């Protein structure tokens, strides 16, 4: 499965009314300037996951990336 952009992920969520947004990983990943750096990268296949997208977050240590997923579970 590949990481897609957030707009495409939200379109998938609207198509599946029983889906929800879920944190894919609990880890934080270094921020590389834009979400396009992450788009297209491969992630592991997980049953029930429809889409994965990268989201920029910020805490006291600075910006980081969190992978989010649209899931049917």
C-alpha positions as CSV (number, residue, x, y, z in Angstrom):
1,X,0.0,0.0,0.0
2,X,1.2,3.5,-0.8
3,X,0.8,6.7,1.2
4,X,-1.6,9.1,-0.5
5,X,-2.4,12.7,0.0
6,X,-5.0,13.8,2.6
7,X,-7.5,15.1,0.1
8,X,-7.7,11.7,-1.6
9,X,-7.9,9.9,1.8
10,X,-10.8,12.1,2.8
11,X,-12.6,11.3,-0.5
12,X,-12.2,7.6,0.3
13,X,-13.6,8.1,3.8
14,X,-16.6,9.8,2.4
15,X,-17.2,6.9,0.1
16,X,-17.2,4.4,3.0
17,X,-19.6,5.6,5.6
18,X,-18.6,3.0,8.2
19,X,-14.9,4.1,8.1
20,X,-13.0,6.2,10.6
21,X,-9.7,8.0,11.0
22,X,-7.1,6.1,13.1
23,X,-3.5,6.7,14.1
24,X,-1.4,4.3,12.0
25,X,1.7,4.3,14.1
26,X,2.4,5.6,17.6
27,X,5.9,6.7,16.5
28,X,6.9,10.2,15.3
29,X,8.8,10.6,12.0
30,X,11.1,13.4,11.1
31,X,9.4,16.2,9.2
32,X,10.9,16.8,5.7
33,X,9.3,20.0,4.5
34,X,6.1,18.9,3.0
35,X,3.7,15.9,2.8
36,X,4.7,15.3,-0.8
37,X,8.0,13.8,0.6
38,X,5.9,11.0,2.1
39,X,3.3,10.6,-0.7
40,X,4.0,7.5,-2.8
41,X,6.1,5.7,-0.2
42,X,5.2,2.1,0.5
43,X,3.8,1.0,3.9
44,X,2.8,-2.5,5.1
45,X,-0.5,-3.9,4.1
46,X,-2.9,-4.2,7.0
47,X,-6.4,-5.7,6.8
48,X,-9.2,-3.2,7.1
49,X,-7.0,-0.2,6.1
50,X,-8.3,1.7,3.1
51,X,-5.8,4.5,2.9
52,X,-2.8,6.0,4.7
53,X,-1.7,9.6,4.6
54,X,0.9,11.8,6.3
55,X,-0.1,14.6,8.6
56,X,2.2,17.4,10.0
57,X,2.1,17.9,13.7
58,X,4.1,20.0,16.1
59,X,5.0,19.7,19.8
60,X,7.6,21.2,22.1
61,X,10.4,19.5,20.2
62,X,9.3,20.9,16.8
63,X,7.5,19.6,13.7
64,X,7.0,15.9,13.1
65,X,5.0,13.6,10.8
66,X,2.3,11.2,12.0
67,X,0.9,8.6,9.7
68,X,-2.9,8.4,9.8
69,X,-5.1,5.8,8.2
70,X,-8.7,5.4,7.1
71,X,-9.9,2.1,8.5
72,X,-13.1,0.0,8.5
73,X,-12.4,-1.6,11.8
